[in-house]
Amino acid sequence: MSGLAGLVKNGRVVPHTVVVAHERQVAALKSVDPRVHAVLTADPCLDRITASAAHRHRYRRAFDADGRRMVLLCSTWGPHSLFGTDPRLAERLVSTLPADEYRVAMTLHPNVWQRHGPLQVRAWLRQALAAGLALVPPGHDWRQAMVAADLVISDHGSLTSYAAAAGKPILLAADGGPEVIASPLSRLLASLPRLPPDGLPDAIPTPVDPATVATIFHRPGTAAATMNALFYRIMDLPVADPRPAEPIPPGEVELTDPTHYRTTIRDARTSSAHARLTIRRTTARHGDSGGSLSAADTTPDIALLESASAIWADFPFHSRENAVEHIRSLLSRLPGARLATAKTPDGTVVAAFRDGSLISARTSTTLSATTAALHWWSTQARRPRRIEVDAGAASGAVEPR
């Protein structure tokens, strides 16, 4: 426990009562001065996380994680933290994991934002944000991300303990080195599997043993009653019935749609009229020769735009004519592209090809995934009339005509 020396000043115990979360902390307080009054209670932060579990679908929807596995990166501050030891971890994960199958989010300790400033932090994470990283802003509640997560990658910060208590599988990216002393936290860290250097393991780890969690948190679920009784006793008022822990209000989440994808065909099953296409899309900037690169016309990276074999126009056109004019101009300016697409006001996608042909397509998936499907379709000798696209959260059907 830090700050114990401040409990007693000029021979007088300063706080009326010290609230602690575990029995061992009571002994630590008494070792400073036996007059210190301690109340043992559960952790109200953990109790609210637990109370929010029933609303998990709402938090996942806020992170656009429906149909995806959500990975949450949690970093404390300092050189031995996750962000301090590997500042490009978020970028590597968000750009190499299949974008339609994973949502990568990150929360940073307030001291990171305070010490370096939001402008510098966002500059460090610029490539990761462009590739789709969901970054919890400073001052926003990180707990909704914790509830929504399927996997937590963390360090020696307190959020690792909360993740363990919430039953989340955890991978350790940094163990804190000399900053961690012998404690229940150090034993928790020692029990956690490490994040492999080449990314996520094939098998997700099992949640932490409840016996290990019990050495950190005292009687989860009882914080409201204990704290309520304490405050009314201090005010010398009759104790009112406590309200149970409330779920965390869903908050705004800043999400950025990637402006480029590298698409690999995993499987293609075709008949004369139908096809089922399984694709894997990442936001990697470089890939093997088997993948095809597509990009939005708004991407700020000119090199990516000029290397793309397919372009989609990220703009709400007011007429089909405007859309056609724009995508044809894209092909004239970008000779490396095989096709360009745009969405018309009625929701139909129009696609222009290098050979001058023009088609329309009805679609139930995103414009970027539709563009990937039409790129594959344009390379086929026998072109199906309907393409079932299996792409995780971007799955749907495309019907060229």
N, C-alpha and C positions, 0 to 999 in steps of 0.2 A: 504494500500500500504506500502510495506517495503522499507527501504532505502531512505526515503524522506530527512533525515538529510544530506545526501551526495550531495544534489542538489546545495547547496550554501556553498562556502568555502571562508573564508577571505572576506566576503561581496560581492563575485562575484558569479553569477549563472554559474555553471560549464557546463551543457550541452547546446548545440546550440538549440536543440529541443527535447522535450520529446513526444514520440508517446504513446498514450493511447487508450484503447479499449472501453471506455464508458464515458458518460458525467459526471458522478459523480467523475471520476478520475481527470477531469479538475479542479473541485472545490477543490479537495484535494491538487493539486499542487499549485494552487493560494493561498491556505491558508498558504503554506510554504513561498512563496515569489511571489508577483504579477508579478514580472518580468519574471518568468518562462514561456517560450513559449511552448505551448502544441498543438499537432495536434491530432485530433480525427479521428481514422480510424477503419476499420474492422480488424478482426484477420486473418492474412495471413495463419496461420496454419489451422484454420477452413475452410478457403476458399479452400485450397488444399484438405482437406478431402471431402468437398462438390463436388469438381471437379472430384474426384476419384470414386464417386458413380456409374457412368456408367461402370466402369471397375471392379465392385465388384466381378464378376465371376473369374477374374484373381487372385485376392488376395485369394479368397476362395480355388481355386485350389492349390495355393502355400501352404495352410494349410491342404490340403487333406480333405477339409470340404464338398466336393460335396456329397449330399445325407445325410448330417449330419446337426444338429443344432449346431452352433459354440457359445460357451460360453467363453467370455474374462474376465479374472480376472485382474483388474488394482489396483496396490498398490502404494501409495506414501511411504515416509519413516517415521521412528519414531515409538515409542511404541503405538501410537493410530491409526496406519494405518491398512489396511487389513492384510498385512503380519505380522505386529508387534503384532496384537491382536490374530491372528489365523494362525500361520505358517503352519498348516497341512490342511488348507481348500482346497488347490489345490489337495492334495493327496486324501482327502475324496471324492471330486467331481469326479475326473478322474477315481477313482477305483469303484465307485458305480453307476455312470450313464452308460447306455448301450453304450458300446464302438463303436458299429456300427451305433449308432444314434446320438452321440454327439462327437464333437471335443472340448476339453478344452484347452485353451491357457492362457498364463499369461505374463504380462509385469510389470516390477518393476522400480521404480524411480532410476535414475542414482546414487543417494546417497546411495541406498542400496548396489549396486555393489561396489561403491567406498569405503564405510566404512568397509564392511565385506570381500570383495574380491570375485571373481568368484568361486574360489575353495570352499569356505565356503557356498556360496549361493547354489551351485549345490549339496553340501553335504546335506544341509537342505532339498532340493527338490528331493533327489535321488530316493525315492520310487515313487514320483509323476511322475518323468521323465520316470522311468521304466514302469509305468502303461500307458504311452502315452501322458503325458502333453507336449504341444508345448510351449516352453519357448522362448520369444523374447530375444536374447542375448544383452548384454550391447553394446551401440553404434549403434544398429540397429533401424530402423524406426518403431515405434509402431503404426503408423497411418494405415498401411495396415491391421493390425489386427483389428483395430477399424472399418474400412470399412467392413471387412469380417464378423464381429461378428453379431449374431442374438440377443444376450443378453449380457449385460455388468454387472458384479458384481464389485463394486468399493467402494471407501471411500471418504474422504474429499479432495483428490488430484484434480489437475486441469483436469485430464482426465475424471472425472465425468461430468464436464461442457461441455467438447467436446462431450462426448457421448450423453448428453441431446440435444445439438445443432444438432447433426447428426441424431436425431430421433430414437436413440436406446432405447429399453426398459432397465431399470436399476433397479438392486436390490442393496441396501446398506448393506455392510457387516460390516462397521465400520464408525462411524460418526465424528471421530476426537476429541471427548470430549472437553477438555479445549483449544485445539489448534484452535478451530473455533470461531471467533468473529461474532457479528451480522453483516450480509452482505447479498448481493444477493446469495452468495454461501450457507450461512447457511439456507436461505429460500428454496433454491433448495434441500438441504439435508433433510430438514424437510418434504418436499413433497414426498420424495421417499419411496417406500415400503422396509421393511427390508428383508434380506435373512433369511428364516426360519432356525432354528438350525438343522433340519433333512434333509436339501437339498433343491432342487428347488421346488417351488410351482407347483401345477397342471396347473394353469393359468399363462401365462407370462404377466407381467404388461404392461400397455399401455405406449407409449412414453410420455415424459414430455410435459406439456402444453407450446405451443410456447410463451405465454405471460411471463412465468417464464424464458424461455431462453432469451427473449428480455431484461431482466434486467441485463444480463451478457454480451451479445455480441451486438455490434453496427453495424447496416447495413451490415449484411453478404454479401459477394460477391464483396465488393468495395475496398478491401485492396490494390490490385495491382495498381489501378488508383491513389489512394491517396498517397501511398508510392512512386510511380513513380514520381508524381508531386513534392513531397517534396524533393527527392534526386536531381532532376534536378535543382530545385530552389536553393538548397544549393550550387550546383556547378556552379550556374549562367549560365546555358545552356538552350537552347530552349527545352521545354518539348516534349519528344518523345511519340508516341502512346504506351500506356502500353500493355504488353502481358497479356492475361487472366491467371488466376491461372492454373497451370499445374497439371495433375494427379500425384500421388505418384508412383515412379518406383517400380515395384514388386521386392522384395528382396528374398534372400535365407532364408528359414525357416528350422530350425533344428527339424526334426521329428524322433521319436523313436517308432518302432513297438513293442507293448507289447509282452512279451515272455510267457505269460500265459493268459488263459481266463477261467472264470467259466460260463458254458452254462446251461441255463434253457430252457426247451421246453415249449413254450407258446401254441402251437397248432400243431397238426399233423393230416392231413387228407390223408388217404391212399386208394388206390384201388389195384387191382391185379398187376398192372404194374407201377403205378405212385404214388408219394406222394408229398404233399406240407407241408413243415416243416417251422414253424415260431419259430425262436430262439431268445433269449435275452442273449447277452454276456457282461459280465463285467470283469474288471481286479481286482476284489476284491480278497484278499488273503484268505478270509474265506467266507463261504456261508452256506446256509441251505442244508439239506440232499438231497433236490430235484435236486440240480445242479450237473453237472459233471465237473471236472477239467481237462483241457488239457494244455500242456506246450510244448514249443520248447526245443529241446535238448541242446540249448545254454543258457537256463536260468541259471543265477548265483546262484539262490536259490535252493540248493539241496533238501531241505524239500519239496518244491513245486514239483520238478521233481519226487521225490519218491512217492508223493501222487497222481500224475496225473493218470487218467484212460486212457488217450490217449496222445501220443507224436508225434509231427511232427519234422522232421529233417530240420533244417534251413541251408541248404547247397546246392550249385549248383553241383550236381553230374554229372560226365562225361559219365556215362553209367547206364543202368537199373540194370546191375549186381552189380555195386558198391552201388547203392541205396538200393537194396534188402539186400545185405550183411550188410549194416549199420543198417537198421531198425530192422533186426533180432537180431543184436547184442544189440540194445537198449532193446528189449524185454527180452533178457537173463540177462541184467544187472538191469532191472527195473521190478521186478516181479509183481508190483501193476498195471502195464499198461495192458489194454485189447488189444490195437492195437498201431501200429506206422506207420507213413506215410512219404513219401518223394516224391519229384517231379523229374521226369526223364528228360533227355535233350529235348525230343519232347513235353514237357508240360503235359504229362500224369502223374497222381498220382498213385503210387504203395502203397498198404497197406498190412502189415503183421499182423496177428492176433495171439492171445495167443494159439489157438488150432493148429497152424502150417500152416493154410491156407494163401493163398496169392491172392490178386485181383488187378486189375487195374481199374482206373476210369478217365473218361474225366470230366473236370470241367471248369466252367467259373467264379469261385470265388476264394478267396484266399486259400492258403494251410491250414491255421488254421481253416477257416470256413468249408472247405472240410473235415478236420479231425473230426470236431464236427458232421457233417452230417453223416459221415461213422460210427462214434461211435454209433449214434442213430440207423442207418441201421443195424448194427451188433447185436442189441438187439431184432430185430423183428423176429417173427416166419415166416412171409411171407415178403420177402425182395423185395421191388420195384426195377425196372430197371432204374428208373429216379427219382431224388429228386429235386424238386424246393425249393430252400432255400431262405426264406424271412428273411433277417438279415440286414436291413438298407443298409448302404453303401457296405456291403459285400454280398449282394444278388446275386444269380446266380443259376446254375443248376449243379448237380453232377450225373453222369451216371456210376454206378459200372458195371463191367463186368468180 
